[in-house]
Amino acid sequence: MADQQLLAESALGWSIFTCILLQVKNALKYTVGFAIVCVVLLLIGAFVPLEPPPDGLPALSFSISSLTLIGMLAVITYTAYGMSVLPLNLIKGTRSVQYERLENTEDIDDVEHQIEKLKSKCVDGRPLSSRDRNNLHELEGKLQVLQRKGRHLEIAERNCCTKVGSALRPLKILLGIFFILVALLFTVALFISNLDKALHSAGISSGFIIFGTNLTNPLNELLLALQPVFPLDYILITVITMYFVVTSMAGIRNMGIWFFWMRLYKIRPKKTRPQALLFLCMILLLIVLHTSYMIYSLAPQYVMYGSQKYLVQMPSAGSTSGNATFATTRTCDADAPEDQCTVTRSYLFLHKFWFFSTIYYFGNWAFIGAFLIGLVVSCCRGKKSVIEGEVEADDSDFSDDEYVH
């Protein structure tokens, strides 16, 4: 008896050791893979044919620009859709719990009636055909989903958060209107910036780079006006970044995590898989990284020169000798002397490689298009359920036992 117990403990210990060894192996595999990718990016950036720099700035810039490019894809996919779906969901609200329960009860009665109709075919002992058996199996699965939905609706009806949400309905509408106005402001500012590049830049070969603003950009003017009063411009940039993060989370929450046409994970209340949370954090980090270029697109003059000004000697209008001059200040732009106006390091870092700037330029147009498409889709959709995402067909009955409001 003691030998059997010792063998069982040894087998248990060996299985635990094997499991830990497998986890360490997987962790080392992904760590080494990440290190290889970083080294490759640094080497490519170091040997790309550019003017020989005194430091390793091109290598670092190429690595970060490559990751920023991935963040741009996430911004186009999730942030653009979240900027449209979040405010419209706040404005439209959710469906009535009582109406949903009544509708769900009617659906349950209808499915049960169809099941009884199919089962009545084999009362005299005749087996069901393969088609009827498949239909019966689908109806039974649908009935289980409807029953779980009914239980969740019953809990939601008694939940105090639902009642508080109904009481705060006017505040949600105001917040939704504010978010949609901010989204439209960002879209207009991005459109003006891209239009300015299309009209006044040297084209693709230069990465659509311009060293000044020729069209009035409202967000750019606002940041320039706030910059002299520290730290108002930093507060506004922080608010913009947080807005992108919140709208990105709303987009990921509604869409899930996709790889091309394949949906990898769903983001659901208290049922999200750990791998999905890791992907969510990674996507948000890449989106925040791309925010640096988005801020340049929204406020190019602010990012290039800030509120720098330079002195210009102008001839005096009332002078008879012609030598009298007076000094006036102008905002720094492409025509400013280099010894008086300095382009910011962040701008030079973002535009070290012209081909990345070109990709970002066309990515901004794709972002505007994705936002407009998402806005149309969100407007056409009806109100979402009060238990949106809590009940899915691929859930098990045991998952309800773990759900607590």
C-alpha positions, 0 to 999 in steps of 0.5 A: 500500500505504501509502495503504491502511494509512493508511486502515485506521488512520484507520478504526480510530481513528475507530471507537475515537473513536466508541465512546468518544463513545458511552460518554461520551454514555451516562454523561452521560445517566444522570448527568443523569437521576440529577441530575433525580431528586434535584432533583425529590425535594428540591423535593417535600420542600421544598414538602410542606405541613408546619410551616415549618422553619428549615432544609431538613430536610424536603427532605432527609428526603423524599429519603432516605425515598424511597430508603429506601422502595425499600430496603424493597422490596429488604429484603422481596424479598431479605433476608427470603428470604436470612434463611431460605435461608442458614441452611438451606443451611448445615444441609442442606449440598450433595449428594455429588459422587460421587452427582451424577457417577453420576446425571449419567452415567446422564442422559447415557446416557439422552439419547444413547439417545433421540438414537440412537432418533430418528436411526434413523428416517432410516436409509433416507433418509427425512427426520425430521418437524418434531416429531422435528427439534425433539425432536432439537435439544432433546436435543442441547442437553440433552446439551451441558449434561449434558456440561458439568455432568460436566466441572464435577463432575469438577473439583469432585471434585478441588478441595481446597475441596470436601474442606475444606468436607466437613471443616468440615461440623459448623462449618457446621451450628452456624453455620446453627443460629446464623443461624436463631436470630438470624433468629427473634430478629429476626422476633419482635422485629419482630412485637412492635414492630408489635403494640405499634404496632397496639395503642397507636398513634393509627393510620394518620393518625399513621403508627403512631408511639408514644413508648414501648414497652408490650410487652417487646422482647428486642432493645430490652432488650439494646441498652438494657443494652449502651448504658452500656458504650461501645461495646458497643451500636455493636458490636451494631448493626454486627453487625446491619447486617452480618447484613442485608448477608450475608443479602441477598447470599445472597437475591440469589445464590439469586434473581437480580436481578428487576424485577417478574416479569422476571429481569434478571440471574443472580449466578453464580460468575465469570460474573456480568455487570458490569451485574449487579454494579452492580445488586447494589451499588446494591441493597445500598446501598439495603438498608443505608439501610433498615437505619436504620428496621429498627433502629428497628423492632427496638429502638424505645425504644433509637432514641427515647431511648437509655438516658436517665433522668429524676428523679421526686420521690416522697412518702416512705412513712414520713413523717408530715408528708407533705412528705418526698420522695425522688428516683428515676429512671425510663426516658424515655418518652412521659410524661417531661417534655420538658426532661429527656428529648430524642427522638433526631435520628435518630428525628425524621428518620425520622418527618418524614412520617407517610405514610412511617411508615405504609408502613414499618409495613405493610412490616414485616408484609410482611417477616415474611410473606416470611420465613415463606414463604421458610422454608417453601420452603427447608425443602421444597427438597432439598440444592443441587448442589455446582456450583450456578449454574455450569452453565446451559442458556444457556451456551456451550461456550466458557464452560467454558474461562474457568472455573477452580476 
